[in-house]
Amino acid sequence: MQLFIMRHGEAQNFVEQGSRDDSQRALTTEGELEAKMMANWLQKMKVKPKQVFVSPYVRAQQTCGIACSMMETAITTLDFITPSGDAKQVHDFIDGWCSDQQALTEQQSELKQESLLIIAHMPLVSYLVAQLTQFEHAPIFATAGIAHIDYDIDIMQGQLLSMVSPLDLC
């Protein structure tokens, strides 16, 4: 399974937003541009996720809308993938989802070639990459950055293959 873990694009600060409700922070113009750049990168890399899981926060939902606008994929909002979410819980959820997909798929090799996209926040995305790969250091994500993990569903661990950000594409 190919896992793509994406951080949302740049979001408004609390002053710009006019509120202290973190869940309602929207993307800035820069954040929208970052999401579009990464959407183009996903398309260029021929990433067509079987499923997208996204945070309920506005900035992640907006990033998802932009990043997935050219994809025909199922999108599900998960209320536990927030900035303070638990990486172990998300890892367990991914493993459960993979097991369910395995039960539905006749050939396990088909599932191994599928991909999954998760759109969430710092610090969760960093901790999640470390959790999924048993990497001792959690990587830092640029806004709209994407980590690509080759995930072995048999051992429920993966290998971090790359990290790409909008700055890498300039």
N, C-alpha and C positions, 0 to 999 in steps of 0.2 A: 504494500500500500504506500502510495506517495502522499505524505502529509505536507500541507502548506499552512504555516502559521503566520498570520498577517496582523500587524498593528494598524489601528485606524490612522487616517491622515491627521495633519495638524488641526487642532481644535481651538476654538475661542478660549480666551482666558475668562476668569470670572467677571472682570470689569467689563469686557466687551459684551459678555452675555447679559450682564445686569442682574445676575442671580448667583447664589451659592450652591445651586443644585447641580452637582457634577454630572448626573445622568442626562441632563438637558443640554450640555455643551455641544454646539454644532461645529461642523467643519468650517475653517476659514477658506478663503479663496485659494490660498496656497495648499491647504489640505485637500481640496477638491482636485487641484492639479496633480498633486502627488498620487491620489487614488486613480486618476485617469492614466497616469504614467505606468502605474503598476498593473492596471487592467490591460493596457497594451502589452506589457511584458508577459503577463499570464497568457494572453492570446498568442503572442509570438512563440512562446514555449509550448504551445498546444496543451495547456493545462485545462482540462474539462472535468472539474470535480463531480463526482457522483452526488455529493452532498456538501452543503455549506452550513456551518454552524456559526451563528453570530450573536454577539452581546446585544442586550436590549437597549443599551445607551445610544442616544441620538447619533453621536459621531461615528460609532461603529455601524449603525444601520445605514447611514449615508454613505460610508465607505463601501459597504456591501452592495448598495444599490448601484454605485458607479462601477465597482470591480466586477460585478456579476451581470452588468447590463447586456453583455454580448454572449452570455452563457445560458444554455438551457439546462438548469440544474435545480434540484430541490434546495430550498433555503429554510432553515429552522432557527428561530430565536431561542436561545437558552438563557434563562435568568441567572444561572450561576457562573457565567463567564464574564465577570465584571473585573474592574481593576483589583479588587481585593479577593477575587475568586481563589479557590483552592486548586492548585495544579494537580495534586493527586486525585481529586474528585474528577477533574476533566480527563485525566489519563484513564481512570477507571471507566468513565463514560465512553471514551473512544474505544477501549477494549471491548466493552459491552456491545457497542454499535457494530464493531468489526465481527464479533461472534454472531450477532443477529444476521449480518449480511452473509457470513459464511454459511449459515443454515439455509439461507435463501438461494445461494449460488451453488449450482451443481459442481462446478470445478473451482477448487480453491485458487488455481492459477489465475482465474479471471479477477478475483478480488485483489490479488497481489498487484495487479496492474492498474487498479482503480486509484483515484485520488480523492482527497478530502481537504477542504479549505476551512480554516477556523479564523474568524476575524474578531479580535478582542483588544485588550489594553495592556500597557505596562502597569505593574510589573508582572501580571499574570503570564503574558506571552513569553517572557524570559524564563520564568520558573517552569513553565510548561515544556519548553524546549529542553531544559536541563532534566526534567522529570522523564520525558520521553526517550532521551538519549543517554541517560546516566552520565551526563557531562558534569564535571565537578564545578564548573563556573557557568552561571546563567548569562547568556549573551545579552548585550544591550541592543535594543531595536531602535532604529531611526523611525520617525513617523512614516507610516505606510510601508515599512520594511516587511519583507517576507523571508521566513526561514523555510528551507526545503529539507524534509526529513524522509529518508528511505526507511519505512517502518515495517519491521518483520512481525506479522500478526501471529506467528507461531510462538515467538518468545516474548512478544509484547514489549519490545524495545526497538529503537531505531538508531540510525546514524545521521548526524547532521551533515548534509551534502553542501549546502551553500546558504548564504544570507545575502539578500539583494535589497537595496533601498533606491528611492528615486535619485539620490545623489550619484549612485553607481551608473545610472542610465544617462547622465548628462555628459 
